[in-house]
Amino acid sequence: MTKKILVLPGDGIGPEIVEQAVRVIEYLRDDAGLDISISQALVGGAAYDTTGHPLPQATLDQARDADAILLGAVGGPQYEALERGLRPERALLGLRSELHLFSNLRPALMYPALTDASSLKPEVVSGLDIMIVRELTGGIYFGSPRGIRTLDNGQREGFNTLVYNEAEIERIARSAFDIAMKRNRRLCSVDKANVLEVSELWREVVCRVANEYPDVELSHMYVDNAAMQLVREPKQFDVMVTGNMFGDILSDAAAMLTGSIGMLPSASLDTQGKGMYEPIHGSAPDIAGQGIANPLATILSVAMLLRYTLDEAGFADRIEQSVEAVLDDGLRTADISQDSESIGTAAMGDAVLEKLHQSAN
């Protein structure tokens, strides 16, 4: 049965990097026999410019109908003055919420050829391979009440609500334990249980779920210490699981251990394995349209899409091996180049496609 992939290029460098990822998908469809169909829709600022809303109903309907979604990036400085509900980023929150994409997988993998690109010493990051599992549809980003109000004394006050219920914690904990079972069977749960009641419940529920996974070694760490340990000794971690805001921050910190945020993909999954896949970097409006953005995180997001939603591990392996081979050949975009020699977005896409062709022979 033909699987449907919805492509959402978005804003900034989104269209440029997605174009290269779509070339990979089209190659697998046309030359390698992958049974898929591809459609595109507007999202983020591009959607607001055309329809007046960052997540038009037509896009949401297509997203619901698709088996998997490939997203580029959203946002830009020209949209910052819009009211909050119309900003491009609200499209991301809307897609995650409406599609129930609760489990966000963010790998931090150090490719051997890029060890020198990290800001940390090679011996600290060499061999790094972490999976951060972030709860994506709860916590302070979605809690209510929220807003900005004026107090009796005339001062304005901003407020947000951090809330998790047992079912939400159980669901993300099981997702993380399942992933740990497929890796090195070590899971670190990150919270702030010494200060936050929400984290007290988080730790209690994670411990309860751990009884269902006796083969996984569970540890706990406060989020401030986890941030320090990611820089001090990152290879101590295998899988990390945490809430929405903590995961947002820690996964970006982990990304930079690898040398560039432009190298790392992500997946956001529902309970059935349907997912939205995207690079974890932003729209980078400062370099948009220059043809120099790194498309590898988006191409690797396609590999995750194939692995986690379409159950095509063989194709996913070929993409990941092709990316590694390109890096081993010394090809670099500007963000991962250690000297003045670098190639552009399309040339990097060409190189990955060439490796894919070679892997088929």
N, C-alpha and C positions, 0 to 999 in steps of 0.2 A: 504493500500500500504506500502510495506516494506521501512523503512527509512534507509539511508546509513550513517554510522558513520565512518569517517576516523580517525585513531589513529596515531599520530606522536610522538613517545617517545622522540626523540631528544638526548640530551647529559647529562653528569653529572648524577645527581640523577633522571633525566627524566624517563629513563626506569623503575627504581624501583618504583616510585610513580605511574606511569601510569599503571604498572602491577596490582596494587591494585584497581585502578579505573576501569580497564577493567573487573576485577573479579566481581565488582558490576554490570556493564553493562550486563555481561554474565548471572549473576543470574536473573536479571530482564527479560532477553530474554528467558532463558531456564526454569525458575521456575515461573515467574510471567506473561508471555504472552506478553511481549513487542515485537512488530513486527519490528525488526531492523536487519541489517547486519553490520558486523564489518570487516574493512580491515586496514592494516598498511602500512606505507611508511616511507622513510628516510627524515630527515630534519636537518638543522644545520650542526654542525661539523661532525656528523655521516654520513650525505649525502656527505659532502666534502671529507671525507676520502675514500668513495667508488666511487664517481662519479666525483669528482673535482669541484663540485658546491654545495653551501648550500641549494639551492632550485632547484632540478632537474626538468626538464620539466614533467617527469612522475609523480612526486609528485604534481606539480601544476595541472596537468590534473585530478588526482584523487581528489584533493581538490575542483576543480570546479564541479565535478560530485557528490560529497557528499552533504548530507543535513546538516551535522554538522561535526565539526572537534574538536577532543580532542588532545591538545598539552601538552607535558611535559615541557621541558625547553631546551634552546640552549645555546651554548657557553662554553668556557673554556680557560685557559691561554695559551694552546698550539696553539691556533688559532690567538692570538693577533698580531703576526707578519705578518699575511696575508694582502694582499692589501684589502682595505675597501670593495670592491664589492664582495669579497669571504669570508668575515667573517660570522660566523653563524648567527649573529643578522640580517644580511641583508635578511635572509629567512623570518624573522618575518615581516619586512617592506614590503617585496615582497608579502607575503600572504595577508597582510592587504590591500595593494594597488590593487593587481590584483583581489581580491574578493570583493573590495569596502566595507570593514568592517570599517565603519566610526564611529560607536557608541560603545565606550568601557564602560562597566558597571563594576564598582569595589565597591562591598559592604565592609563596615567596620562594623562588627557585633560583639558585645561583648557577648559571651556565659556566663551565670551566673557562671558556674563552673570555668571559667578562669579569673574572675575579679582580683584575686591576681597576675596573671601573667603579668598584665600591669605594666609599669614603672610609671604610674600616680596613684594618690590616688583612691581607690575604688569608692568613692562618685563622682569622676569626670567622670569615665568611665562606671559605672554600668548602664545597660540599653542602652548603645550606639548602634545606628542603623543608619548608614549613607550610602547613595548611591552616589558615585562620578561618574558622566557621563563625560567622557573624549573624545573630538574629536580626532580621531585616524589616519586620512589619509591626514591631511593638516598641516598647521603651519610650524614651523621652521625645523622639521624633514624631510619634503618633499620639502620645498621651493627651488627655484632656481633663480639666480645662487648660487652656493656653491663651496667651494674648498679651496685650499691653493695656494697662488701665491707669486711670488717674486717681490717686489717693485723696483722702479728705484734706491733707495738708498741701495739695496742689502738685506734689511730685508724681512723676510717671513711674510705673513699675512694670517690668516685664516678668512673665511667669510661664513656666512649662511644668508638665507633670510627668514624672518617671513612674511607670507602672508596668508590671508583668504579672500574669496569673500563672497558676501551676501548669495548665495545659500548654501555654506558650513555651514555658521553660522545658517541660518534658519533651515537646516536639523538637526543639532545637538541640537538646541534649542527645536524643536518640540519633538525630542526623549526624552529630559530631562523633558519637561512639561508633556508628556504622562506618564512617570514614576512617576512624582510627583502626578499626578491625582490618581494613584493607591496606594499612600502612604499617607502622612500627608498633602499633598498639599502646601508644602513650597519649594521654589526653590531659591537657592543662586547662582547667576552668578558671577564667579570669573574672573577678568581681571586686566589690568594695564592701565586703560584709562587715568590716569593722566600723563602718560609718552609716551605711544605707540599709534600711529594713528590706528594701527590694532585693538587695544582694544577699541578705540573710536567707530569704525564701529561695532565691536562686541556688545558693549552695546546698540547702537542704534537699531541694528537688533533684539536683544533679547527682547528689550522693545516693538518693533513692534509685534513680535510673541506673546508676553504676552497678547495682546488684544484678541487673540483667546482663551485664557484660563483664563477667569475672576475668576474662582474658585481657582486659584493658587496664593498664595502670593509670589510675586517676590521681591528679594532684590539683592543688588550688593555689592561686596567687592573686594578691591584690593588684589592681590595675597599675598603680604607680610603680610598684616593684617590677611588674611585667614589662613596662616601658623601659625601665633601666636594664633589665636582663636581656631584652631584645638587642640592645646595643652592646652590652657587656659580654654575653655568651649566648648568641642566638641559636646555636646548634643544639642546645639543651632541649629545644622544643620540637615536637613532632606535629601534633594537632593542638590548636588552641580554640576554645569555644568561649564566646562572650556575648554581651548584649549589643544593642544597636550602636549607641554612641561610642562605647569603648572600642568596639570592633572597627568602627569608622576610623578612629585615630590610630589604633595599633597596626591596622593593615597598611596604612600609608607609611608608617614608620618602617615596617618590615619591608615594604616595597623598595625603599631607598637603600636597604642593606645590599640589594642585588645590583646596585649601580644605576638603575634608572626606573622610574615609575612607568616609563614607556614600554617596558618589557613584560608587564604582568597582566594577565587576563583575570576574569572573574565570572562566576556563575551564580544566578539567583534562582532557586528551585522551589517548586511546590511539592506537595506530598506525593504526587504521581510522577515526578521527574521532569515535568514540563519546566522549561527554564528561559530566562533572559540572560544573554551573554554580552559582556562588554569589557573593554579595557578599563583599568581602574583610574587612569589619568583623566584629566578634564578636557575641556574643549580647546584649551591653549590658544585663545584668540590672538595672542601676540605673534604667532607664527602661521596662522591660518592663511591658506592661499599661496604659501610660498613653496609648497612641494617638498618640505624638509622634515615633516613629522614622521615619527617612527611607527610603522604599521604592524610591527611584530606582535604587540599585545593584542591587537584586534584579530590577527591571524591565529594566534594561540587561543583566543576566545572561540574561534571556530572549532579548534581541536577539542576544547571542553564541551562545546555543543554536541559534537559527534560522540564524545565519550559518555556524557551524562544523560542526554535526552534521546539521541537517536540510536544508542547502543552500537555504535560503529567504532569500536576501539582500534581496529586495524587502520582505518583512515586517520583517526586521531594520532596514532603513533607515527604515521608517515609525515603528518604535518609537523609534529614536534621534532622529529628527527631531521626534517628538512631545515627547520629554523636553526637547530643546533649546528648543522653542517654549514649553513651560510655564515654563522658566527665564527666557526672554526676556520673558514676561508679568509677571515679578517675583514669582512664587509661590515660597515658600521654606518648608522645614521648619526647625525650630529650629537644627539643626546648621549650616545654611548661611545663616541669616538674619543680617544685619548690624545689625538693629534689633529692636524688640520685636514686630514683626509677623511671624507665622509661622502655618502651617497644619499640620494633623495628618496622620497616615499615610493615613487613608481619603480625606481631601480631596485629597491629592496623587495618589492613585490615580484619583480621579474626574477630576482635571484631565488626566491623561495619556490616559485613556479618551476624554474629550471631544475631544482633539486627534486621536486615532486615528480617531474617527468623522468629524471634519472632513476628514481626509486622504483618506477614501474617497469624498468627494463632489466 
